[in-house]
């Protein structure tokens, strides 16, 4: 009797991209390599959700910006539905506005489309095992975002905003802040609006609490 022990089960894939040429290229690449099988394709996030439910792939290669339904919303919906598939983002975009929402939505990994063939194969195998794979550029961005005391936009407070915030923390009114810093009350309000946005809060108390939590106020 022939033993099948050396042969591992092929990793099944769903390819999601709005460009047919990209889908064809990825399909050809994976079908020509041992250990992979492509179950199907989708042209947008909505199709991806439907196809994932029907095909139950191990890994979904997901583009992000697609007409008819973006990748982040699809990732979030797949996670909500408890889909078994691991999502590996494969895109040309590596900005904070793309990477952070995708990872937060539940993507297992994030690669750029210029990744070498072997790196992509390795990433898919890792994703199938539930291991996180990030391109170097994306990893750097995520580490910076986590380490920064800034906000979702990763924008630090200016020196003046820190001064205003420190005075707010001492219970100083807008009028008193204006007098102490030799600026108008309108300017104080502008600084408050900006620092609220950077901290992701809506009022003075939340701003102070968040600032202490993030180490902005010692």
N, C-alpha and C positions, 0 to 999 in steps of 0.2 A: 504494500500500500504506500502510495506517495505521500510524504508529509508536507503539509501546508504551513508548517511553523515559521519558516523564514519569510513568508509573504504576509505582510500586514495589510489590513483592510484599506482600500484606497480612500483618500479623503475626498468627500463629495463637495462640490462647489456650486454656488449661484453667482453669476457675474452681473453686476448692476452698473450700467453706464449708459448715458444718453447718446453716445457715439457708436454706431454699428461697427465702424472700423476698429475701434478700441476693443469692443466685445469680441469681434472675430479674432483679433490678435491675441487676446488673453486666452480665449478658448483653444486656439491652435497651440499656444505655448504650453498650457496645462495638459492638453490631451496627448501631446507628444512626449510628455515626461511621465516616468513610472510613478505610481502612487497617488495619482489624482484622477478624478472623474468629474466632468462638468455636467450637472443635471439640467441646467437651463440658464436663461438670461432674462434680464428685465431692463427697461429703458428709463425707469424713474422710480422714485420711492414707493409710490402707490402700488405699482406692479411688483416691486420687490417684496412687499408685505404679502401680497396674494400668492406669489410664486414660492415664497419661503414656507407658507402654510401648506401648500400643495406638495412641495418636493422634499421638505425637511432636510436641507443640506447641513453639512458639518460646519462649513465656513461660507460667509457671504462677503464677496469682494464688492465694496460699496463706494461709488463715487459720491460727491457731496452736492455740487450745484447742478441740478438737473431740472429742466422744464417739466411741469406736471407732477412735481413732488420731490423735494430735496432729500438728501441722505440723512441729515440729522433728525428730521421728523420721523423718518422710517426707522432709524435705529431706536428712537425713543418708543415708538409704537411696538416694535418687535420685543423690546424689553418688557413693555407693559403686558404683552400677551404671553410672556414667558417662553419665547421661542428658544429652542435648543441651540440654534446656530450661533456661532461666534462671528462677530462682524469685524472685518479688517478693512479699514478705510484705505482706498487707493485713489489719490487725487493729485491735482497739480497745485493745490492751494495749501500753504502752510502758515497763514496768518492766525493771530490769536482768535479772531472772530470765527474761524473755521475749526481750528484744532480743539480749543477748550470745550465748545458745545458738543462736539462729536464724542470726546472722551467722557464728558459728563453724562451724555445720553446713554452711554453703555458700550461704546466701541471697545473691542479688545485690543486693537492695534491701529496704527496710523502710519501709512507709508506714502511716499510721493511717487508719481508715475515714472520718474527717472531712475527708480531703484533698479539695480542689476537683476537679471533673470534669477540667478541663484539666490539672491537676497529675498526675492519675492517668494520663491519656493520655500525657503527656510521660514519666512514669516508666516506663511499659510500653515505649515506644519506646527509651528509654535502656537498660533491662534487656535488650531484644532484642539490642542492640549490645554487651552485656557490660559496660556502665557501671554503677557503683554509684549508687544513689539512696536517700537517707535523709531521712526527715522531720526538720525542725529539732530537735524534741524528742529524737529518737533519736540524731541526730548528736551533740548535746550530751552525752548519756549515754555514748556510746562514747568520745568524746574524754576525758571525765573518767575513765573506767575505764582507758584507756591511760596517761594521765598520772599516775594515782595510784600511790603506792608500796604501796598496800594490796593486797588480794587479790581473788579472783574475786567476793567479796561486796562489794568496794570499801570495806572498813571499815579505817580507819587504826588503828595501834597507839596505845594510851593512853600517857600520859607514864610511868606506872608500868611498863607492859609494856616500854617502851623501856629503862628503867633495868635491869629484869631481864635483857633481851636483851643489853645492853652488858656486864653482869657475866658472863653465860654465855659471851660471846665471849672473855672474858679467862680462861676455864677455871675460873670460880668454882663451887663446889658449891652445891647447894640450901641446905645448912645454913649455909654462909658468906654466901650471898645473904640469907638470913633474918636473920642477925646484923647484916649491914651496913645493911639497909633497915629494921630493927626491926619485922619482921613474922614470922609463923609459917612453918614449912616448908610446912604445908598451903596457906597463901596463896601461897607461891612456886609450888607445883605448879599451883594454879588459874591463876595468871598465865601459866605456861608452856603450859597446855592452851589457853587463849584465844589466845595469840599463835601457837601452832602452827596453830590453825584459821584464823586470819587470814592466815597466810603460806602455807597449803596444804601444810604439811610434817608429819612424824611424829616427828622427834627433834631434839636440840640441835644436832648438826652441820649438818643441813639447814637449820635455822632461821637459824643464823649465816651460812651460805653464801648463802641466799636474801636475807637482810637486806643483806649487802654488795652483792649483785647489783642490788638495787633501790634502793641508796643510802640505806637506813635507817640503816646503820652506816657512818660515814665512815672 
